[in-house]
């Protein structure tokens, strides 16, 4: 299952207007909440002919600066996409995956196809950060 046309339009509008995190979460409401941690078939096919699956991982209480292990996705062959958003608990600015300012990367993620391990990295002043990763992959 992918984002509906209506959800895509809301998200595009929110992003084009310099969104706050609340607007992004509202645009994705239902998509993130209802699919958290559940593996789903996206209906898409990767270049190797295999089906692409998706999991949404919600995380909370991340430390200000750390690499945090989020879990393992079993049976991964190839990770095809990772997207995400991070929100400090105090509100304000939301960071997209890979956000970088000057030489500082504030929010990043890694996933290992061999082990299926998923990690996030934060480099912020505040603690108790929360957010979502949307991970797409093929299976062995």
Buried (B, 14 or more C-beta within 10 A) or exposed (E): EBBEEEBEEBBEEBEEEEBBBEBBBBBBEEBBEEBEEEBEEBEBEBEEEBEBBBBBBBBEEBEEEBEBEBEEBEEBBBBBEBBBBBBBEEEEEBBBBEBEEEEEBBBBBEBEBEEBBBBBBBBBEEBEBBBBBBBBBBBE
